[in-house]
Amino acid sequence: MLIFTFFKQQTFYEDPRYILFIHMVINDGLMLTTTVLLFVLSYTVYRLNVSFCSLLILMAVFTTRNTPINLAGMAIERYIAVCKPLRYSQICTVRRTYTVIGGIWFVTVTPAIVDLFELLATEPLSFFYESLVCNSMNLFKKPIMQQKKLTFDVIYFSLVFLVLVFTYLKVLFAAKAVSTDVSAQKARNTILLHGLQLAMCMLSYVFPSIPFIHLHARFFTYLIVYILPRFLSPIIYGIRDQKFRKYLKMYLLIGRCRKKVQP
């Protein structure tokens, strides 16, 4: 419904805030589809073909890593809107927003593609016809790959964390300076929620390394680590946002009226 609302209204195409938001919603949708498929296959088929597993793992890695960088971009957009309102229209243009989205994908795709080429160069061709338990640790099992992944993730999350802290403090000081500015207070709360999302996203890099014995514990962890953070996005920018809520209610009302008119 959020995506439908976005594509039905031209005003959302021209606002960098909503462009970044809908990109994150689509990205999270792809991530959930891929991880749910992996999760189901791990319990039904158990072992997957290496080539098919590689495609699923790469898509899961791309989309999982996209979310924190997208959060940082949205936090910067709110910082510019509150702290540099006179330059906002010059800095935050639609063209630059799409350039940022392209940069997000470049940063997340490049390391994983390098790992894939390294896997192709070091493993025999027969390896890709074999079957294994499909997870990144079994696929990219060489110690140097694991070390490189850990180093990238530490730097990556540290930079995103610093961006969120910087933008939050700047917006916080702006809100205190102008205590009546409601937009500054909303922006501060939004960035704080982004920080919560980031913390929950970081759990996905902790729990996969913990060997769960019971399937119920594994399923519960999957819900907390992967599903719950992605449900925060519609709440932060869908339900809380007045403009989005206005059009969402309008389309829901139109849908109900059409159902009543139909014989």
N, C-alpha and C positions, 0 to 999 in steps of 0.2 A: 504493500500500500504506500509506503514512503517513496519507493522508486517510481511508482505510478504518479504520485503527486508531483514529484520533481519533473518528470518528462512532460506533464500536462501544462506546466506553467513556465512561460518564457522568462519571467522575472528571476527564476532560480538559475537559469543558464548564465546570467550576467553577474552573479554574486559569487566571488571566490570562496566565501564561507560555505555555501551550499554545494559548490562543485567539489570541494575537498570532502565534505560530508558524504555526498552520494558516492564518491569514489571509495570511501572507506566502507560504506554499506555493501557495495558490489564486491569489493575485495573480501570482506568478512563472509559474504555469502559463498564465494568460491572456496574460501578456507574451510568453512563448516561442511560444505558438500564433500570436499576432498578428505577431510579428517574423519567424517562420519563413515564414508566409504571404506577408508583404511581400518577404522575401528570395527566395522561390521565384518569385513573380510578376514580380519585377524581372528575372529571367533568362529567363522563359518568355514573358510578355506584354509586358514592358518598359514600355509606357505604359498607365496606368490612367485610368479615368474620374475626374474631380476629386471628385465627390460620394462615390464609393466609397473613393477614396484618403483623403478627409478622415476618414471613419469609422475606417479602419485606423490612420491617424496619431494620431488622438485617443486611441484605445484603447492604442496603444503608448506614448504620452506619459504617460497616466494611470498605467499599471501600472509603467512604468520609474521614474517619480518616487515612486511609493508605497514602493518597496523601502527606500531610505535612511531615510525617516521612520519606517517600521516598525522598522528596525534601531535607531534612536534610542529608540523606545518600549520595545523589548525590553531595551536597555541600562539605561534608567531603572528598569525593573521589577527587574532584577538588582541595581541599586544599592540600591533600597529594601529588597529581600529580605535583603541582606547588612548594610547600614549602619543600617537602621531596622527590624529584625525585629519589634519589639513593636508597631509601627504598620502593619505590612504588610497585615494583614487589613482594616484600616480604610481605607487608601489605595487598595490594589489590589483593587477589587471587580470582579465580572463586569460589572455595569452600567457602571462607569466605563471598563472595557476596551472595551466596544462603543462607548461615546461617543468614546473615543480613535480607534478605527478609523473612525468617521464623520468625525471631525475630519481624519484623514489624507486621506480621499477629498475632503473639501471643499477642503483646501489645494492638492491637486494638480489637481483638476478645474477650479477657478475660473479660474486664469490661462489655461488652454487654451480654455475656453468663451468667455472674453472675446476671445481672438484669433479664434475662429471667428465671433463676432458682428461683429467688426471687418472680417473678410474678407467677410462677407455684405453689410455696409454699403458697402464700398469697391469691390467687384468687380461687374461686370454679371452678370445671371442667366446669360447665355450661357457665362460662364467655367466654371460647374459642369457643363456638358455637354461640355466639352473633355476632352482626354486629355493627360497629362503623365507624366514620370518621377516615380514616387511617393516623395517624401521631404519632410521638413518644410521644408527650405530652398527647394524649388520651390513648395511650397504657400503657406507664409507668407513670401513673398519680399520684402515691403516692409522697408526698412532699420530703420524704427522698431519693427517686430515682432521683428526679429532682435536689436536692441539691448535691447528689453524682456525677451526670453527670456534673453539672456546675463546681464542684471542679476539676474533672478529666480533663475537657476541658481547664480550666485555667492553670493548671500545664503543661499539654501536649503542648499547644500552646506557653507557656512561654519558655519551654525548646527548642522547635524547633526554636523559634525566636532568642534565645541566640546562638544557634549553627550557624544559618545563619549570625548573626552579627559578631561572632568570626571568622568564615571562610572568610567572606567578608573583614574584616579588615586585616587579615593575608595575604590574596592574594593581597589586595590593596597595602600594604607595600612592598610586594615582587615585584609587578609590578613597583612601584616607584623606588625601588633599582636597578632594571634592566629595564630601560625604553625601551630597544629594544626588550624585551621578549614579543612577540605577544601572546604566549599561556597564559601567566599570565594575560594579559589584557583581553583576551577572557574569561578566567575563572572568572575574576572579574565581567564582564558583565553578565555572566551566573548566578552567585550567586545573582546578583542584580535582575535579572528577576525571580529567585526563590523566592526572597523576595516579589516581586509583586504578584506572584502566591499565596504565603501564605496569604498575606493581603486580596486577593479576596476570598480565601477559608474560611477565618475567617468570612466573611459576611454571610455565610450560617448558622452561629450560632447566628446571630443578627436578620436577617429578618424573620425567622419563627415565632418569638414571636410578630411580628407586625401585627395586624389584618387589612388586606387590604379589602376595600369595593368593589372596581372595579376589575373585572376579568383581564382586560388588564394590570393593575398595577401589579397584581400577576404574570402574564405570563412574563412581562418585567423583574421583579425581578428574576424570575427563570432563564432567559437567562443570566443575568449579574452575578448572584451568582454561578450557577452550570455549565452552558454551556461554557461561555467565558474562565474561568480559565483552563478548560481542553483542549481548543484549543491552549493554549500557549505552551504546551508540544511539539507537533510536530514542532512548529516554533523554539523553543529553541534548540532542539536536532535533529530535522529533516532537516529543511531548512538551518539553520545556520551552521550545522556541515559539513565540507568538505567531510569527508569519506562517511557519510550517503548520502549526496547529490550526490556524484559520482555514487554510486550504484543505487540510485533511478532514476537518469537520464538514466542510462544504461538500466534498466528494462523497463522504459517508452519508450525508443527508440526501444528496442527489440519488445515490444508490438505493436508499430505503424508499424514496418517493417512486422510483421506477418500478420497484418490486410491488408496491401497492397499486400502481396504475395497471400493471399487467393483469389480464383476466385469469 
